[in-house]
């Protein structure tokens, strides 16, 4: 086995040291939650009767059994809705998963559902202001589903941007339970991403009609399954496989195929086997080494900037103190190995066909950039994930076979010794304006340094109005878009600005954006210093920037600076403001006022949760079984 590269080893070692207290506390808590025999055996008779009241007679007979020999009960937590293409396939999953669990020797119940919203629908709309908060709502919803304490393992059904991180954070609160994630897969390839982007830019420039734009969008997003560009949703899928929570090769198997159906059955069977054999809980599997593996895979694949928030939040839910500095320090030694839109013209189907996740893991292991000695749902060792699950000859089951030994398309996927770029293209920027992240994998080298006067906006609509009126034409500038952080308005994605910025860059203007908001998992070719912290609404320096200040975004040097006398800048009054409560109403936003008041900063995951260690992790207390005339 190849030795782990020195930088990867060093970052891992310091992460383990930094996390010692919180990780020990977390492991003690999940050890206390683990009890002998099925969890439902601790329920009083009245409680248990409620838990199986809706079951069939044979299921009731099995669920009544609480001896150590009783069948394990597997929770299904689903994000199904039939409006969103990525989650529509889950409509038919529960009965199929239940049947597979029963064949494997267990029982299964749909424990609950979680919301699933689409950033693609809410881009530029008020609904986007609750998008990031939905991650923590999903985590709480998953926690509610599992809180009935009837379960010995879990199957988590989710795909898109906030859904998978939310499900995993929720699952980690029940870290003693073996947990398998079940993806739905991407839709088939539609209109090429490069053509879609071209039509978007033509529309932004007034050169295409709304009808042309809608036709292009509909030809791109056209059927059941995940959108095929490499944004946050597909970054989720790749990371779940690298974390060992998916079956090998299952992330990008399309819906409505024999392979997808067989993989779903196999996932249910594996969750049951883990419950029957006392396999590791998800909180034991997700450790410091697996978190570092996820960071490396994110960098190597050119993944979503949103995961600088989500991976930090996920890690903290497992007692692991991941920081942006860890990700930034890994970036220079992790080569960029894939080109998927917005970093290239290919989509995830092309990536999968070229060798996909199994080849990516193989070449990163060979380069010493991943930890092999981690635990997955298939057991110890990440090398298992250099294999893929394919249909058996009769087409009814899946079996592990070797993944691609070489890339099938070097324009899409490359080995670590012949990368697209020597670094991962996701970096941290620091300077007088605070700390931000920037994704450079899609930004041409000549555009990575922009030093120009600031043009300040407090609302993305104002920027788009200025662009449409021609007030930004013919000059270089750094757009400063502030009061977009989590405490201000929920940290919406600002992806609607990308086409306009791209138009101006193509005209020869040097442009960049600096914001305490998000851009998107599809952050593109314009340099964007995003997730800036401290945010303007909490008194961050961005609130003191004025039109005309010389701002420098230097992605290569990792700096974000302003050429204003430090003493003058420190004593400047803040200008602009976050939305007032009266302005932050409608489209359900008023329901999330408590989230805005309690949310943490971007560099700690922009979460409403606190995962500080308790003073002492007490052993689990058995609930007294009340007297009941019902025989259990």
Secondary structure, 3 states (H helix, E strand, C coil): CCCCCHHHHHHHHHHHHHCHHHHHHHHHHHHHHCCCCCHHHHCCHHHHHHHHCCCCHHHHHHHHCCCCCCCCEEEEEECCCCCCHHHHHHHHHHHHHHHHHHHCCCEEEEEEECCCCCHHHHCCCHHHHHHHHHHHHHHHHHHHHHCCCCCCEEEEECCCHHHHHHHHHHHHCCCCCEEEEECCCECCCCCCHHHHHHHHHHHHCCCCCHHHHHHHHHHHCCCCCECCCCCHHHHHHHHHHHCCCCCCCCCCCCCCCHHHHHHHHHHHHHHHHHHHCCCCCHHHHCCHHHHHHHHHHHHHHCCCCCHHHHHHHHHHHCCCCCCHHHHHHHHCCCCECECECCCCCECHHHHHHHCHHHHHHHHHHHCCCCCCCCEECCEECHHHHHEEEEECCCCCCEEEEECCCCCCCCCCECCCCCCCECCCCEEEEEECCEEEEEECCCCCHHHCEEEEEEEEECCHHHHHHHHHCCCCCCCCEEEEECCCCHHHHCCCECCHHHHHHHHHHHCCCCEEEEECCECCCCCCCCEEEEEEECCHHHCCHHHHCCCCCEEEEECCCCEEEECCCHHHHHHCCCCCCCCCHHHCCCCCHHHHHHHHHHCCCHHHCCCCCCCCCCCCCCCCCCCCCCCCCCCC
